[in-house]
Amino acid sequence: MKTVTSTEFRARAGQYLDDAAKAPVVITKHNRPSRVLIDIDEYEALKGGLSREQKLAQIAQDDHERFGSLYEKLAR
């Protein structure tokens, strides 16, 4: 992963856009990470992913569908 200052990024934006197609580019401001430039496919994959809470809810739903009747029998 490449790291550049915001000043460097402004001066060579085209180069860093090309670089971001291969690996994320971290842009710093005042010596701190400020932004990350990533390829659109990577962004879409991140955006389309489920949040942790959504994943846990899906697991709980799947378990209930698979084992719901067993849980009910055991509860009696």
C-alpha positions in Angstrom: 0.0 0.0 0.0 1.4 3.3 -1.0 1.2 6.4 1.2 1.4 10.0 -0.1 0.8 13.4 1.2 -2.2 15.4 0.0 0.3 17.8 -1.7 2.0 15.0 -3.6 -1.5 13.6 -4.5 -2.5 16.9 -6.0 0.7 17.2 -8.0 0.5 13.7 -9.4 -3.1 12.7 -9.2 -3.1 10.8 -12.5 -0.2 8.6 -11.3 -1.9 7.8 -8.0 -5.2 7.0 -9.8 -3.3 4.4 -11.9 -1.6 3.1 -8.7 -4.9 2.7 -7.0 -6.0 0.2 -9.7 -3.3 -2.1 -8.3 -3.3 -1.4 -4.6 -4.9 1.1 -2.2 -3.3 4.6 -1.9 -3.4 6.3 1.5 -3.5 10.1 1.3 -2.2 11.9 4.4 -3.0 15.3 5.7 -0.8 16.9 8.5 1.1 13.6 8.7 -2.1 11.6 9.5 -4.0 9.2 7.2 -7.0 11.2 5.8 -8.3 9.3 2.7 -7.8 6.0 0.9 -8.1 5.7 -2.8 -9.2 2.3 -4.0 -10.2 0.6 -7.2 -13.9 0.7 -8.0 -14.2 -3.1 -7.9 -12.8 -3.2 -4.4 -15.1 -0.4 -3.4 -18.2 -2.2 -4.8 -17.1 -5.4 -3.0 -16.8 -3.5 0.3 -20.1 -1.6 -0.3 -22.0 -4.8 -1.1 -20.8 -6.7 1.9 -23.0 -7.2 4.9 -22.3 -5.4 8.1 -21.3 -7.5 11.2 -24.8 -7.0 12.6 -26.4 -8.2 9.4 -24.2 -11.2 9.2 -25.1 -12.2 12.8 -28.8 -11.7 12.1 -28.5 -13.9 9.0 -26.7 -16.6 11.0 -29.4 -16.5 13.7 -32.2 -16.7 11.1 -30.5 -19.6 9.3 -30.1 -21.4 12.7 -33.7 -20.9 13.5 -34.8 -22.2 10.1 -32.6 -25.3 10.5 -33.1 -26.1 14.2 -36.3 -24.2 15.2 -38.4 -27.3 15.6 -35.7 -29.0 17.6 -35.4 -25.9 19.9 -39.2 -26.1 20.4 -39.1 -29.8 21.2 -36.3 -29.3 23.7 -38.1 -26.4 25.4 -41.1 -28.6 26.3 
